[in-house]
Amino acid sequence: MKITLSELSTKDLATLTQRIISTADSGKYPVIVLHPLLAEIKAEYADYDKAYGKATFNGKGKMVADADAERDTAFRNLKKFLDGYKDMPRLPNHQMANELFQIIRKYGLSLDKMSYSSQTAQMKKLLEELEQPENQQKILALFLKTTIDDMKAQQSIFEELFAAQATANAELRLTKSASATRRALEKVLKSFLNLLTAMNNVAEWQLLYAEMNRLVIAAKNSELN
């Protein structure tokens, strides 16, 4: 019973393993039901299925980037408004606009161009200072509450998604790599097929060998096709 398992596609290797497990569990071959190699195949296949069924990337990267873009837009809208308003002395409360603009300057006029983590830290401090009662009065006077609330909401959304991405990345790192999982499955399958070949002349194993050999031939034909 010869087959080069490494030449099988991901799908064909999975199909062969599933068929081997199903045949062994059919109840027709008591000699193999409790064999430790069968248990090992099942364990390795569970890891293989998980590794190949899981995306290489956690899929949250775009959502995080989109959330960052939204908070950047909210920040730039506030900055542009205050920057323009503060330079119009005939408008009411223009000095309040200048005072709020200086708070933004304190935490970085290019805050939106910082790294995710730096921007998050600076924006958190900025929002905390804008929450001070004296600044809240200025915000209300300039009708900026909705703008500030939007920036606060976008910051909160970003933090939640960024935290979720970090958790997902950590989980991916803990998952065995797909290539390592495949090698482990191939190794135990090879041992199993070698066992069947070695026991081929023993009466209790002959029918099992014949059926497993048909599965191997089908897998080889799939690979050739």
Summary of the structure (lengths in Angstrom):
residues: 225
radius of gyration: 31.5
end to end distance: 19.4
largest distance: 102.9
contacts: 631
relative contact order: 0.17
helix: 80%
strand: 0%
